[in-house]
Amino acid sequence: MSKVVNLTRARKARARAAESAGAAENRVRHGRTKAERAQASAEAAGAAARLDGHKREPES
């Protein structure tokens, strides 16, 4: 004979598993440490400064 399954409990478990998978995906996508964000910001600032340094002055 088969095992009796509580459908409400099974539905909630399935929903929790789906929510957990979505949360894991978001952690990978958005989860950067403060140091990583600071590093990226510093690199962007350095690139902008380097670009501004290479600009030519207008001839007047």
N, C-alpha and C positions, 0 to 999 in steps of 0.2 A: 504494500500500500504506500501511497505517496505521503510526503510530509505535509502537514497543514501549514499554510503560509499566511501570515497576517498581511493583507494587501496594503494597508495604510503604512505599516512599518517598512515594507519593501519599497513603496513609492517614495517615502521620506528618505530612505537610504540612497536610492537612486538619485534623488534631487541633491542630497549632500555631496555625493560623488561628483556630479556634474559641476556643482558650485566650487568644489575643491579644485577641479581641473582648471576651471576658468581663473581662479585665484592664482594658481601656479603659473599659468600663462602670463597673467598681468605682472607677477613678480619678476619674471624673466624680462618682460618688455619694459617695465618702468622702474624696476628695482636697481638703482645705482646708488652706491655709497656716496657719502658727502665728499670724500676724497676724489672719487671718480668725477663727480660733477664739477668740483673745483679745478681738477686737471683739464677737463674739457673746456671750461670757461677760460682758463689761462692760455690754452692753445689757441682758442678763437681770438682772444685779445692780442696775442703775439702775431697771429696771421694778419689781423687788421692793421696793426702797427707796421708790419713789414710792407704791406700793400701801400699804406699811406706814405711810407718812406720812399717808395719807388715812383711816386707820382711826379710828373713833370710840372714845373711852375709855368704859368702862362706867360708868353712873351709880350711885354707891353711896350 
